[in-house]
Structures are given as C-alpha cells and as structure tokens.
C-alpha cells in the first residue's frame, strides 16, 4: 500500500515546544521528580522519553532515570506482524517498585501497544502508578486506554497514518499525516 503526505502537522520548533509543555505538565502533576522514572516504548517512544527527561532536567535540575521497553513479545498480533519478529533488548536498569512511571510513546492509536507495554512494565515490579504520555493521539481506540499527557490530538481517518519522525531515527524532526493512495 503506497502512502502520500497529506499534511505537515509539526516542525522541529513545534515539537520542542510540545515536549517542553508536556515536561511542565508532568512536573506539575507529580510535584517534581521525586520517585519519577520515564520509560519509552522502542523506538520513537524511547527517543521521546530521553528528550522528555532532558527537558525535565532543564526545568527542574534533576534528570529522572530513563528506560526502554521492547514490547515485541507482549504484542497480541505477534503472529501477524512477522514470521520471525525482531526482538530488541528491554533496558530498565533501575527498580520500578513504588515509582511513578511515565510511559512514553509517539502515537496513540488503538491502545494495543500501550496494553502490551503495561503488561511488560508490571513484570518488572509494582510501580506506585503508571501515567501515559503520548506525543500524538490520533483516536480510533480499540481498548479503554487514555493518555495522561498528550502533545497534540490529531483526528484521523482509518485510511490515514500519523508519522512522528525524529532526528535519531529518520534524520529529521517533524510530524506528518500520510494518506493511502488506494
């Protein structure tokens, strides 16, 4: 299925402002960084988690620990995504027991990725709570999952895709909506 760019939603400066706002919201809601840890869903969620932690450090003077989740083996569609799925390492080298976990992902769509991430986080211990931070919420939920922090809501049709492109993975910071040519 071929896709064409339908709309350019955010550039690098808009993305930086959005991350700064989200960092302020996280600090305000959690009354600072005490017991705060940030865990990003690989790949773009992990990059955004690191950026969020750096932004929090600029504001608060303390950088929360950052971890990376690879949810591949926790997906409910594992058999349909690939014959031999590529599994990467989950990197959480801190205790999450009784911590305030901020789970970060780039796009919230059906909620299935978040469900898989929640399952995996719980395997590491019992946090005080888990809050969800997503850069883009595009709607179309299949599970009752709602983000605590949203960078931007972008209503989409099921034929559209939202791509968060990052310097670390795509060489450029931007958010675009793609539409199916079919």
VMD Tcl script that builds the backbone (N, CA, C; Angstrom):
set m [mol new atoms 546]
animate dup $m
set s [atomselect $m all]
$s set {name element resname resid chain x y z} {
  {N N UNK 1 A 0.855 -1.189 0.000}
  {CA C UNK 1 A 0.000 0.000 0.000}
  {C C UNK 1 A 0.892 1.240 0.000}
  {N N UNK 2 A 0.685 2.100 -0.980}
  {CA C UNK 2 A 1.513 3.304 -1.042}
  {C C UNK 2 A 0.815 4.454 -0.314}
  {N N UNK 3 A 1.642 5.304 0.264}
  {CA C UNK 3 A 1.123 6.417 1.062}
  {C C UNK 3 A 1.674 7.729 0.497}
  {N N UNK 4 A 0.861 8.778 0.570}
  {CA C UNK 4 A 1.341 10.113 0.191}
  {C C UNK 4 A 1.124 11.056 1.366}
  {N N UNK 5 A 1.979 12.067 1.452}
  {CA C UNK 5 A 1.860 13.027 2.549}
  {C C UNK 5 A 0.631 13.894 2.333}
  {N N UNK 6 A -0.234 13.909 3.341}
  {CA C UNK 6 A -1.469 14.693 3.268}
  {C C UNK 6 A -1.306 16.035 3.979}
  {N N UNK 7 A -0.623 16.020 5.135}
  {CA C UNK 7 A -0.486 17.255 5.913}
  {C C UNK 7 A 0.797 17.231 6.727}
  {N N UNK 8 A 1.415 18.381 6.818}
  {CA C UNK 8 A 2.598 18.564 7.681}
  {C C UNK 8 A 2.066 19.220 8.957}
  {N N UNK 9 A 2.138 18.494 10.081}
  {CA C UNK 9 A 1.496 18.930 11.317}
  {C C UNK 9 A 2.423 19.752 12.210}
  {N N UNK 10 A 3.690 19.327 12.296}
  {CA C UNK 10 A 4.595 19.967 13.253}
  {C C UNK 10 A 6.020 19.913 12.725}
  {N N UNK 11 A 6.753 21.011 12.959}
  {CA C UNK 11 A 8.174 21.037 12.611}
  {C C UNK 11 A 8.998 20.897 13.889}
  {N N UNK 12 A 10.311 21.008 13.739}
  {CA C UNK 12 A 11.222 20.817 14.875}
  {C C UNK 12 A 10.898 21.757 16.040}
  {N N UNK 13 A 10.673 23.053 15.761}
  {CA C UNK 13 A 10.379 24.018 16.828}
  {C C UNK 13 A 9.061 23.697 17.528}
  {N N UNK 14 A 8.057 23.307 16.746}
  {CA C UNK 14 A 6.773 22.931 17.337}
  {C C UNK 14 A 6.914 21.697 18.227}
  {N N UNK 15 A 7.750 20.778 17.802}
  {CA C UNK 15 A 7.973 19.566 18.594}
  {C C UNK 15 A 8.685 19.899 19.904}
  {N N UNK 16 A 9.653 20.805 19.848}
  {CA C UNK 16 A 10.367 21.200 21.073}
  {C C UNK 16 A 9.423 21.907 22.048}
  {N N UNK 17 A 8.571 22.790 21.543}
  {CA C UNK 17 A 7.593 23.474 22.400}
  {C C UNK 17 A 6.623 22.474 23.027}
  {N N UNK 18 A 6.195 21.497 22.236}
  {CA C UNK 18 A 5.267 20.482 22.722}
  {C C UNK 18 A 5.902 19.656 23.835}
  {N N UNK 19 A 7.155 19.241 23.636}
  {CA C UNK 19 A 7.861 18.475 24.674}
  {C C UNK 19 A 8.037 19.299 25.944}
  {N N UNK 20 A 8.333 20.587 25.785}
  {CA C UNK 20 A 8.504 21.460 26.958}
  {C C UNK 20 A 7.192 21.569 27.738}
  {N N UNK 21 A 6.075 21.715 27.025}
  {CA C UNK 21 A 4.771 21.792 27.699}
  {C C UNK 21 A 4.470 20.483 28.426}
  {N N UNK 22 A 4.712 19.371 27.761}
  {CA C UNK 22 A 4.469 18.075 28.384}
  {C C UNK 22 A 5.345 17.893 29.632}
  {N N UNK 23 A 6.602 18.317 29.567}
  {CA C UNK 23 A 7.515 18.211 30.716}
  {C C UNK 23 A 6.984 19.032 31.891}
  {N N UNK 24 A 6.512 20.244 31.611}
  {CA C UNK 24 A 5.944 21.081 32.673}
  {C C UNK 24 A 4.708 20.411 33.290}
  {N N UNK 25 A 3.851 19.836 32.449}
  {CA C UNK 25 A 2.650 19.169 32.950}
  {C C UNK 25 A 3.018 17.982 33.847}
  {N N UNK 26 A 4.011 17.207 33.429}
  {CA C UNK 26 A 4.447 16.047 34.216}
  {C C UNK 26 A 4.991 16.503 35.566}
  {N N UNK 27 A 5.823 17.533 35.559}
  {CA C UNK 27 A 6.387 18.050 36.816}
  {C C UNK 27 A 5.296 18.588 37.736}
  {N N UNK 28 A 4.341 19.303 37.157}
  {CA C UNK 28 A 3.260 19.885 37.963}
  {C C UNK 28 A 2.384 18.794 38.573}
  {N N UNK 29 A 1.974 17.826 37.769}
  {CA C UNK 29 A 1.073 16.779 38.253}
  {C C UNK 29 A 1.754 15.881 39.291}
  {N N UNK 30 A 3.068 15.672 39.152}
  {CA C UNK 30 A 3.794 14.777 40.057}
  {C C UNK 30 A 4.578 15.520 41.136}
  {N N UNK 31 A 4.399 16.843 41.201}
  {CA C UNK 31 A 5.055 17.682 42.222}
  {C C UNK 31 A 6.574 17.474 42.221}
  {N N UNK 32 A 7.161 17.536 41.012}
  {CA C UNK 32 A 8.611 17.404 40.884}
  {C C UNK 32 A 9.031 16.038 40.381}
  {N N UNK 33 A 10.298 15.690 40.612}
  {CA C UNK 33 A 10.857 14.460 40.056}
  {C C UNK 33 A 11.065 13.349 41.083}
  {N N UNK 34 A 10.663 13.576 42.305}
  {CA C UNK 34 A 10.864 12.546 43.335}
  {C C UNK 34 A 10.143 11.250 42.947}
  {N N UNK 35 A 10.869 10.133 42.931}
  {CA C UNK 35 A 10.355 8.803 42.576}
  {C C UNK 35 A 9.857 8.697 41.135}
  {N N UNK 36 A 10.213 9.656 40.293}
  {CA C UNK 36 A 9.762 9.668 38.908}
  {C C UNK 36 A 10.762 8.923 38.018}
  {N N UNK 37 A 10.259 8.026 37.188}
  {CA C UNK 37 A 11.068 7.355 36.171}
  {C C UNK 37 A 10.313 7.441 34.845}
  {N N UNK 38 A 11.066 7.444 33.758}
  {CA C UNK 38 A 10.461 7.562 32.431}
  {C C UNK 38 A 10.852 6.332 31.622}
  {N N UNK 39 A 9.857 5.703 31.006}
  {CA C UNK 39 A 10.094 4.505 30.210}
  {C C UNK 39 A 9.477 4.711 28.836}
  {N N UNK 40 A 10.290 4.597 27.798}
  {CA C UNK 40 A 9.822 4.786 26.436}
  {C C UNK 40 A 9.660 3.471 25.705}
  {N N UNK 41 A 8.642 3.409 24.845}
  {CA C UNK 41 A 8.421 2.229 24.008}
  {C C UNK 41 A 9.311 2.358 22.780}
  {N N UNK 42 A 10.139 1.342 22.563}
  {CA C UNK 42 A 11.064 1.336 21.442}
  {C C UNK 42 A 10.291 1.468 20.145}
  {N N UNK 43 A 10.628 2.267 19.208}
  {CA C UNK 43 A 11.854 3.011 19.011}
  {C C UNK 43 A 11.628 4.497 19.282}
  {N N UNK 44 A 10.625 5.070 18.643}
  {CA C UNK 44 A 10.424 6.517 18.774}
  {C C UNK 44 A 10.010 6.922 20.184}
  {N N UNK 45 A 9.260 6.087 20.861}
  {CA C UNK 45 A 8.887 6.377 22.243}
  {C C UNK 45 A 10.107 6.463 23.145}
  {N N UNK 46 A 11.109 5.640 22.855}
  {CA C UNK 46 A 12.348 5.671 23.637}
  {C C UNK 46 A 13.105 6.970 23.396}
  {N N UNK 47 A 13.168 7.406 22.143}
  {CA C UNK 47 A 13.831 8.687 21.833}
  {C C UNK 47 A 13.085 9.854 22.491}
  {N N UNK 48 A 11.760 9.818 22.423}
  {CA C UNK 48 A 10.965 10.885 23.050}
  {C C UNK 48 A 11.109 10.858 24.567}
  {N N UNK 49 A 11.220 9.674 25.160}
  {CA C UNK 49 A 11.408 9.559 26.615}
  {C C UNK 49 A 12.718 10.226 27.025}
  {N N UNK 50 A 13.776 9.994 26.275}
  {CA C UNK 50 A 15.074 10.613 26.574}
  {C C UNK 50 A 14.985 12.131 26.435}
  {N N UNK 51 A 14.348 12.601 25.392}
  {CA C UNK 51 A 14.177 14.055 25.202}
  {C C UNK 51 A 13.351 14.660 26.331}
  {N N UNK 52 A 12.300 13.960 26.733}
  {CA C UNK 52 A 11.445 14.430 27.824}
  {C C UNK 52 A 12.246 14.525 29.124}
  {N N UNK 53 A 13.064 13.510 29.408}
  {CA C UNK 53 A 13.896 13.522 30.616}
  {C C UNK 53 A 14.896 14.678 30.582}
  {N N UNK 54 A 15.480 14.938 29.422}
  {CA C UNK 54 A 16.422 16.058 29.296}
  {C C UNK 54 A 15.711 17.398 29.485}
  {N N UNK 55 A 14.507 17.501 28.968}
  {CA C UNK 55 A 13.723 18.731 29.129}
  {C C UNK 55 A 13.337 18.927 30.595}
  {N N UNK 56 A 12.946 17.866 31.264}
  {CA C UNK 56 A 12.626 17.937 32.699}
  {C C UNK 56 A 13.857 18.381 33.483}
  {N N UNK 57 A 15.017 17.870 33.113}
  {CA C UNK 57 A 16.256 18.259 33.800}
  {C C UNK 57 A 16.539 19.758 33.644}
  {N N UNK 58 A 16.289 20.298 32.441}
  {CA C UNK 58 A 16.498 21.736 32.210}
  {C C UNK 58 A 15.571 22.576 33.082}
  {N N UNK 59 A 14.363 22.079 33.311}
  {CA C UNK 59 A 13.374 22.818 34.094}
  {C C UNK 59 A 13.611 22.649 35.593}
  {N N UNK 60 A 13.843 21.405 36.020}
  {CA C UNK 60 A 13.850 21.054 37.436}
  {C C UNK 60 A 15.247 20.853 38.030}
  {N N UNK 61 A 16.249 20.661 37.161}
  {CA C UNK 61 A 17.604 20.444 37.665}
  {C C UNK 61 A 17.924 19.005 37.996}
  {N N UNK 62 A 16.956 18.093 37.813}
  {CA C UNK 62 A 17.177 16.673 38.091}
  {C C UNK 62 A 16.619 15.859 36.923}
  {N N UNK 63 A 17.455 14.959 36.393}
  {CA C UNK 63 A 17.008 14.120 35.283}
  {C C UNK 63 A 16.531 12.771 35.817}
  {N N UNK 64 A 15.260 12.445 35.570}
  {CA C UNK 64 A 14.765 11.139 36.011}
  {C C UNK 64 A 15.427 10.014 35.210}
  {N N UNK 65 A 15.553 8.820 35.807}
  {CA C UNK 65 A 16.092 7.679 35.062}
  {C C UNK 65 A 15.202 7.358 33.860}
  {N N UNK 66 A 15.832 6.905 32.780}
  {CA C UNK 66 A 15.099 6.595 31.552}
  {C C UNK 66 A 15.335 5.132 31.183}
  {N N UNK 67 A 14.249 4.436 30.888}
  {CA C UNK 67 A 14.329 3.047 30.440}
  {C C UNK 67 A 13.683 2.884 29.082}
  {N N UNK 68 A 13.964 1.740 28.451}
  {CA C UNK 68 A 13.424 1.440 27.129}
  {C C UNK 68 A 12.742 0.081 27.169}
  {N N UNK 69 A 11.517 0.029 26.654}
  {CA C UNK 69 A 10.769 -1.225 26.553}
  {C C UNK 69 A 10.746 -1.706 25.119}
  {N N UNK 70 A 10.992 -2.987 24.918}
  {CA C UNK 70 A 10.719 -3.612 23.630}
  {C C UNK 70 A 9.532 -4.531 23.859}
  {N N UNK 71 A 8.395 -4.168 23.310}
  {CA C UNK 71 A 7.147 -4.881 23.601}
  {C C UNK 71 A 6.864 -6.022 22.627}
  {N N UNK 72 A 7.785 -6.312 21.727}
  {CA C UNK 72 A 7.537 -7.291 20.664}
  {C C UNK 72 A 6.884 -8.565 21.166}
  {N N UNK 73 A 7.432 -9.174 22.210}
  {CA C UNK 73 A 6.898 -10.453 22.689}
  {C C UNK 73 A 5.607 -10.310 23.492}
  {N N UNK 74 A 5.198 -9.079 23.765}
  {CA C UNK 74 A 3.971 -8.841 24.525}
  {C C UNK 74 A 2.799 -8.455 23.618}
  {N N UNK 75 A 3.062 -8.344 22.326}
  {CA C UNK 75 A 2.016 -7.934 21.379}
  {C C UNK 75 A 0.971 -9.026 21.212}
  {N N UNK 76 A -0.287 -8.633 20.986}
  {CA C UNK 76 A -1.338 -9.627 20.756}
  {C C UNK 76 A -1.466 -9.972 19.279}
  {N N UNK 77 A -0.681 -9.296 18.426}
  {CA C UNK 77 A -0.707 -9.566 16.990}
  {C C UNK 77 A 0.636 -10.093 16.498}
  {N N UNK 78 A 1.385 -10.699 17.392}
  {CA C UNK 78 A 2.747 -11.144 17.087}
  {C C UNK 78 A 2.801 -12.041 15.852}
  {N N UNK 79 A 1.880 -12.970 15.732}
  {CA C UNK 79 A 1.922 -13.895 14.605}
  {C C UNK 79 A 1.592 -13.213 13.282}
  {N N UNK 80 A 0.894 -12.101 13.315}
  {CA C UNK 80 A 0.513 -11.447 12.069}
  {C C UNK 80 A 1.503 -10.371 11.627}
  {N N UNK 81 A 2.445 -9.960 12.493}
  {CA C UNK 81 A 3.361 -8.888 12.082}
  {C C UNK 81 A 4.598 -9.403 11.366}
  {N N UNK 82 A 5.044 -10.621 11.697}
  {CA C UNK 82 A 6.227 -11.159 11.028}
  {C C UNK 82 A 6.403 -12.623 11.388}
  {N N UNK 83 A 6.948 -13.366 10.446}
  {CA C UNK 83 A 7.239 -14.775 10.703}
  {C C UNK 83 A 8.300 -14.897 11.797}
  {N N UNK 84 A 9.354 -14.103 11.673}
  {CA C UNK 84 A 10.446 -14.079 12.648}
  {C C UNK 84 A 10.602 -12.643 13.147}
  {N N UNK 85 A 9.787 -12.209 14.113}
  {CA C UNK 85 A 9.877 -10.818 14.574}
  {C C UNK 85 A 11.247 -10.522 15.183}
  {N N UNK 86 A 11.718 -9.295 14.966}
  {CA C UNK 86 A 12.999 -8.874 15.526}
  {C C UNK 86 A 12.759 -8.383 16.946}
  {N N UNK 87 A 13.391 -9.040 17.894}
  {CA C UNK 87 A 13.230 -8.675 19.295}
  {C C UNK 87 A 14.485 -7.936 19.740}
  {N N UNK 88 A 14.277 -6.747 20.285}
  {CA C UNK 88 A 15.388 -5.964 20.814}
  {C C UNK 88 A 15.379 -6.060 22.333}
  {N N UNK 89 A 16.375 -5.499 22.935}
  {CA C UNK 89 A 16.528 -5.589 24.376}
  {C C UNK 89 A 15.671 -4.534 25.088}
  {N N UNK 90 A 15.021 -4.960 26.151}
  {CA C UNK 90 A 14.384 -4.015 27.059}
  {C C UNK 90 A 15.467 -3.568 28.026}
  {N N UNK 91 A 15.582 -2.272 28.218}
  {CA C UNK 91 A 16.632 -1.721 29.072}
  {C C UNK 91 A 16.025 -0.896 30.204}
  {N N UNK 92 A 15.787 -1.553 31.327}
  {CA C UNK 92 A 15.326 -0.852 32.532}
  {C C UNK 92 A 16.302 -1.265 33.625}
  {N N UNK 93 A 17.292 -0.421 33.864}
  {CA C UNK 93 A 18.336 -0.779 34.836}
  {C C UNK 93 A 18.151 -0.064 36.166}
  {N N UNK 94 A 16.877 0.127 36.524}
  {CA C UNK 94 A 16.529 0.731 37.815}
  {C C UNK 94 A 15.289 0.021 38.326}
  {N N UNK 95 A 15.079 0.110 39.615}
  {CA C UNK 95 A 13.929 -0.531 40.251}
  {C C UNK 95 A 12.688 0.322 40.013}
  {N N UNK 96 A 11.609 -0.290 39.550}
  {CA C UNK 96 A 10.376 0.473 39.366}
  {C C UNK 96 A 9.397 0.284 40.524}
  {N N UNK 97 A 9.764 -0.540 41.483}
  {CA C UNK 97 A 8.895 -0.775 42.642}
  {C C UNK 97 A 8.574 0.557 43.328}
  {N N UNK 98 A 7.294 0.856 43.481}
  {CA C UNK 98 A 6.807 2.074 44.151}
  {C C UNK 98 A 7.231 3.372 43.466}
  {N N UNK 99 A 7.619 3.312 42.202}
  {CA C UNK 99 A 7.995 4.519 41.466}
  {C C UNK 99 A 6.798 5.062 40.691}
  {N N UNK 100 A 6.908 6.324 40.314}
  {CA C UNK 100 A 5.930 6.968 39.443}
  {C C UNK 100 A 6.465 6.787 38.026}
  {N N UNK 101 A 5.859 5.892 37.271}
  {CA C UNK 101 A 6.345 5.579 35.931}
  {C C UNK 101 A 5.591 6.402 34.894}
  {N N UNK 102 A 6.348 7.117 34.076}
  {CA C UNK 102 A 5.771 7.817 32.932}
  {C C UNK 102 A 6.099 6.961 31.711}
  {N N UNK 103 A 5.087 6.365 31.106}
  {CA C UNK 103 A 5.247 5.547 29.916}
  {C C UNK 103 A 5.100 6.464 28.705}
  {N N UNK 104 A 6.080 6.427 27.805}
  {CA C UNK 104 A 6.099 7.362 26.672}
  {C C UNK 104 A 6.032 6.600 25.352}
  {N N UNK 105 A 5.158 7.066 24.456}
  {CA C UNK 105 A 5.119 6.542 23.094}
  {C C UNK 105 A 4.843 7.685 22.131}
  {N N UNK 106 A 5.118 7.436 20.853}
  {CA C UNK 106 A 4.969 8.513 19.875}
  {C C UNK 106 A 3.507 8.738 19.473}
  {N N UNK 107 A 2.805 7.667 19.086}
  {CA C UNK 107 A 1.426 7.810 18.610}
  {C C UNK 107 A 0.515 6.833 19.352}
  {N N UNK 108 A -0.585 7.344 19.877}
  {CA C UNK 108 A -1.610 6.507 20.489}
  {C C UNK 108 A -2.718 6.332 19.457}
  {N N UNK 109 A -2.998 5.067 19.138}
  {CA C UNK 109 A -3.995 4.758 18.118}
  {C C UNK 109 A -5.018 3.793 18.712}
  {N N UNK 110 A -4.835 2.512 18.549}
  {CA C UNK 110 A -5.823 1.541 19.048}
  {C C UNK 110 A -5.702 1.300 20.546}
  {N N UNK 111 A -4.507 1.506 21.097}
  {CA C UNK 111 A -4.266 1.259 22.510}
  {C C UNK 111 A -3.576 -0.076 22.745}
  {N N UNK 112 A -3.410 -0.868 21.711}
  {CA C UNK 112 A -2.814 -2.201 21.862}
  {C C UNK 112 A -1.333 -2.156 22.227}
  {N N UNK 113 A -0.599 -1.212 21.694}
  {CA C UNK 113 A 0.822 -1.066 22.056}
  {C C UNK 113 A 0.942 -0.728 23.536}
  {N N UNK 114 A 0.096 0.168 24.006}
  {CA C UNK 114 A 0.129 0.568 25.411}
  {C C UNK 114 A -0.235 -0.618 26.304}
  {N N UNK 115 A -1.222 -1.404 25.908}
  {CA C UNK 115 A -1.592 -2.588 26.686}
  {C C UNK 115 A -0.405 -3.537 26.818}
  {N N UNK 116 A 0.302 -3.756 25.724}
  {CA C UNK 116 A 1.476 -4.629 25.756}
  {C C UNK 116 A 2.565 -4.036 26.657}
  {N N UNK 117 A 2.756 -2.728 26.571}
  {CA C UNK 117 A 3.772 -2.063 27.399}
  {C C UNK 117 A 3.417 -2.165 28.882}
  {N N UNK 118 A 2.152 -2.009 29.224}
  {CA C UNK 118 A 1.721 -2.133 30.621}
  {C C UNK 118 A 1.995 -3.541 31.154}
  {N N UNK 119 A 1.679 -4.534 30.338}
  {CA C UNK 119 A 1.953 -5.918 30.738}
  {C C UNK 119 A 3.436 -6.115 31.042}
  {N N UNK 120 A 4.295 -5.578 30.178}
  {CA C UNK 120 A 5.730 -5.766 30.369}
  {C C UNK 120 A 6.243 -5.001 31.596}
  {N N UNK 121 A 5.792 -3.778 31.783}
  {CA C UNK 121 A 6.241 -2.987 32.940}
  {C C UNK 121 A 5.912 -3.718 34.247}
  {N N UNK 122 A 4.724 -4.269 34.328}
  {CA C UNK 122 A 4.297 -4.964 35.549}
  {C C UNK 122 A 5.207 -6.160 35.835}
  {N N UNK 123 A 5.791 -6.752 34.803}
  {CA C UNK 123 A 6.737 -7.854 35.006}
  {C C UNK 123 A 8.006 -7.399 35.731}
  {N N UNK 124 A 8.254 -6.098 35.757}
  {CA C UNK 124 A 9.445 -5.553 36.428}
  {C C UNK 124 A 9.183 -5.160 37.879}
  {N N UNK 125 A 7.944 -5.212 38.315}
  {CA C UNK 125 A 7.621 -4.830 39.680}
  {C C UNK 125 A 6.304 -4.090 39.722}
  {N N UNK 126 A 5.997 -3.571 40.896}
  {CA C UNK 126 A 4.732 -2.865 41.064}
  {C C UNK 126 A 5.001 -1.385 41.318}
  {N N UNK 127 A 4.811 -0.568 40.283}
  {CA C UNK 127 A 5.015 0.867 40.477}
  {C C UNK 127 A 3.906 1.474 41.335}
  {N N UNK 128 A 4.190 2.662 41.875}
  {CA C UNK 128 A 3.176 3.428 42.601}
  {C C UNK 128 A 1.997 3.683 41.661}
  {N N UNK 129 A 2.302 4.100 40.425}
  {CA C UNK 129 A 1.326 4.252 39.355}
  {C C UNK 129 A 2.058 4.399 38.033}
  {N N UNK 130 A 1.298 4.249 36.960}
  {CA C UNK 130 A 1.829 4.443 35.613}
  {C C UNK 130 A 0.966 5.505 34.947}
  {N N UNK 131 A 1.628 6.519 34.411}
  {CA C UNK 131 A 0.940 7.556 33.647}
  {C C UNK 131 A 1.417 7.446 32.202}
  {N N UNK 132 A 0.535 7.746 31.258}
  {CA C UNK 132 A 0.848 7.626 29.840}
  {C C UNK 132 A 1.046 9.001 29.214}
  {N N UNK 133 A 2.185 9.163 28.547}
  {CA C UNK 133 A 2.487 10.385 27.798}
  {C C UNK 133 A 2.665 10.004 26.331}
  {N N UNK 134 A 1.833 10.565 25.468}
  {CA C UNK 134 A 1.961 10.307 24.036}
  {C C UNK 134 A 2.143 11.621 23.304}
  {N N UNK 135 A 2.967 11.584 22.282}
  {CA C UNK 135 A 3.215 12.802 21.521}
  {C C UNK 135 A 2.000 13.151 20.659}
  {N N UNK 136 A 1.400 12.128 20.042}
  {CA C UNK 136 A 0.218 12.324 19.197}
  {C C UNK 136 A -0.860 11.328 19.605}
  {N N UNK 137 A -2.093 11.818 19.770}
  {CA C UNK 137 A -3.250 10.954 19.970}
  {C C UNK 137 A -4.110 11.102 18.724}
  {N N UNK 138 A -4.252 10.015 17.964}
  {CA C UNK 138 A -4.997 10.086 16.703}
  {C C UNK 138 A -6.381 9.466 16.774}
  {N N UNK 139 A -6.777 8.981 17.966}
  {CA C UNK 139 A -8.120 8.419 18.120}
  {C C UNK 139 A -8.208 6.971 17.668}
  {N N UNK 140 A -9.414 6.473 17.471}
  {CA C UNK 140 A -9.714 5.121 16.991}
  {C C UNK 140 A -9.341 4.030 17.992}
  {N N UNK 141 A -9.598 4.232 19.260}
  {CA C UNK 141 A -9.249 3.278 20.299}
  {C C UNK 141 A -10.022 1.972 20.150}
  {N N UNK 142 A -9.323 0.860 20.380}
  {CA C UNK 142 A -9.940 -0.459 20.454}
  {C C UNK 142 A -9.974 -0.960 21.899}
  {N N UNK 143 A -9.199 -0.315 22.757}
  {CA C UNK 143 A -9.143 -0.670 24.174}
  {C C UNK 143 A -9.395 0.596 25.001}
  {N N UNK 144 A -9.901 0.450 26.227}
  {CA C UNK 144 A -10.202 1.636 27.043}
  {C C UNK 144 A -8.937 2.250 27.657}
  {N N UNK 145 A -8.149 2.887 26.804}
  {CA C UNK 145 A -6.887 3.486 27.244}
  {C C UNK 145 A -6.898 4.963 26.880}
  {N N UNK 146 A -6.473 5.796 27.844}
  {CA C UNK 146 A -6.456 7.244 27.650}
  {C C UNK 146 A -5.123 7.774 28.154}
  {N N UNK 147 A -4.547 8.705 27.418}
  {CA C UNK 147 A -3.270 9.279 27.824}
  {C C UNK 147 A -3.470 10.352 28.897}
  {N N UNK 148 A -2.500 10.427 29.835}
  {CA C UNK 148 A -2.498 11.480 30.859}
  {C C UNK 148 A -1.915 12.774 30.306}
  {N N UNK 149 A -0.972 12.630 29.365}
  {CA C UNK 149 A -0.306 13.783 28.751}
  {C C UNK 149 A -0.309 13.579 27.245}
  {N N UNK 150 A -0.838 14.558 26.520}
  {CA C UNK 150 A -0.916 14.461 25.062}
  {C C UNK 150 A -0.249 15.689 24.459}
  {N N UNK 151 A 0.685 15.421 23.557}
  {CA C UNK 151 A 1.332 16.523 22.846}
  {C C UNK 151 A 0.348 17.231 21.937}
  {N N UNK 152 A -0.339 16.455 21.097}
  {CA C UNK 152 A -1.316 17.020 20.180}
  {C C UNK 152 A -2.329 15.949 19.795}
  {N N UNK 153 A -3.599 16.317 19.776}
  {CA C UNK 153 A -4.663 15.453 19.268}
  {C C UNK 153 A -4.816 15.711 17.778}
  {N N UNK 154 A -4.754 14.647 16.986}
  {CA C UNK 154 A -4.930 14.779 15.539}
  {C C UNK 154 A -5.992 13.782 15.107}
  {N N UNK 155 A -7.234 14.253 14.914}
  {CA C UNK 155 A -8.277 13.340 14.449}
  {C C UNK 155 A -7.909 12.833 13.050}
  {N N UNK 156 A -8.010 11.524 12.854}
  {CA C UNK 156 A -7.645 10.934 11.571}
  {C C UNK 156 A -8.722 9.962 11.125}
  {N N UNK 157 A -8.647 9.596 9.859}
  {CA C UNK 157 A -9.492 8.506 9.366}
  {C C UNK 157 A -8.666 7.230 9.448}
  {N N UNK 158 A -9.323 6.083 9.434}
  {CA C UNK 158 A -8.567 4.824 9.469}
  {C C UNK 158 A -7.636 4.643 8.261}
  {N N UNK 159 A -7.879 5.361 7.167}
  {CA C UNK 159 A -7.029 5.270 5.971}
  {C C UNK 159 A -5.761 6.113 6.104}
  {N N UNK 160 A -5.692 6.904 7.157}
  {CA C UNK 160 A -4.539 7.778 7.353}
  {C C UNK 160 A -3.582 7.185 8.388}
  {N N UNK 161 A -2.364 7.647 8.335}
  {CA C UNK 161 A -1.337 7.263 9.292}
  {C C UNK 161 A -0.650 8.530 9.769}
  {N N UNK 162 A -0.331 8.587 11.054}
  {CA C UNK 162 A 0.437 9.709 11.579}
  {C C UNK 162 A 1.850 9.208 11.821}
  {N N UNK 163 A 2.819 9.917 11.279}
  {CA C UNK 163 A 4.217 9.566 11.500}
  {C C UNK 163 A 4.911 10.663 12.294}
  {N N UNK 164 A 5.500 10.268 13.419}
  {CA C UNK 164 A 6.371 11.157 14.173}
  {C C UNK 164 A 7.778 10.798 13.714}
  {N N UNK 165 A 8.400 11.709 13.008}
  {CA C UNK 165 A 9.755 11.474 12.502}
  {C C UNK 165 A 10.737 12.204 13.408}
  {N N UNK 166 A 11.787 11.486 13.794}
  {CA C UNK 166 A 12.749 12.044 14.738}
  {C C UNK 166 A 14.160 12.042 14.162}
  {N N UNK 167 A 14.917 13.031 14.567}
  {CA C UNK 167 A 16.313 13.162 14.156}
  {C C UNK 167 A 17.066 11.853 14.389}
  {N N UNK 168 A 16.839 11.210 15.537}
  {CA C UNK 168 A 17.574 9.996 15.909}
  {C C UNK 168 A 17.287 8.808 14.990}
  {N N UNK 169 A 16.085 8.742 14.427}
  {CA C UNK 169 A 15.731 7.580 13.604}
  {C C UNK 169 A 15.514 7.909 12.126}
  {N N UNK 170 A 14.968 9.058 11.820}
  {CA C UNK 170 A 14.707 9.424 10.423}
  {C C UNK 170 A 15.574 10.577 9.919}
  {N N UNK 171 A 16.355 11.190 10.813}
  {CA C UNK 171 A 17.227 12.286 10.402}
  {C C UNK 171 A 16.567 13.649 10.356}
  {N N UNK 172 A 15.308 13.725 10.794}
  {CA C UNK 172 A 14.589 14.996 10.744}
  {C C UNK 172 A 13.460 14.969 11.760}
  {N N UNK 173 A 13.213 16.098 12.429}
  {CA C UNK 173 A 12.104 16.209 13.381}
  {C C UNK 173 A 10.886 16.808 12.690}
  {N N UNK 174 A 9.810 16.030 12.613}
  {CA C UNK 174 A 8.546 16.526 12.056}
  {C C UNK 174 A 7.445 15.519 12.324}
  {N N UNK 175 A 6.210 15.997 12.249}
  {CA C UNK 175 A 5.041 15.137 12.353}
  {C C UNK 175 A 4.222 15.349 11.090}
  {N N UNK 176 A 3.889 14.240 10.419}
  {CA C UNK 176 A 3.119 14.319 9.181}
  {C C UNK 176 A 1.965 13.329 9.222}
  {N N UNK 177 A 0.930 13.656 8.453}
  {CA C UNK 177 A -0.169 12.725 8.230}
  {C C UNK 177 A -0.024 12.194 6.816}
  {N N UNK 178 A -0.045 10.871 6.706}
  {CA C UNK 178 A 0.028 10.209 5.395}
  {C C UNK 178 A -1.324 9.610 5.075}
  {N N UNK 179 A -1.643 9.560 3.789}
  {CA C UNK 179 A -2.920 9.027 3.356}
  {C C UNK 179 A -2.671 7.932 2.319}
  {N N UNK 180 A -3.473 6.896 2.376}
  {CA C UNK 180 A -3.354 5.797 1.429}
  {C C UNK 180 A -3.733 6.263 0.023}
  {N N UNK 181 A -2.948 5.850 -0.960}
  {CA C UNK 181 A -3.270 6.169 -2.362}
  {C C UNK 181 A -4.342 5.241 -2.929}
  {N N UNK 182 A -4.596 4.160 -2.212}
  {CA C UNK 182 A -5.526 3.141 -2.726}
  {C C UNK 182 A -6.960 3.557 -2.603}
}
mol reanalyze $m
mol bondsrecalc $m
mol representation Tube
mol addrep $m
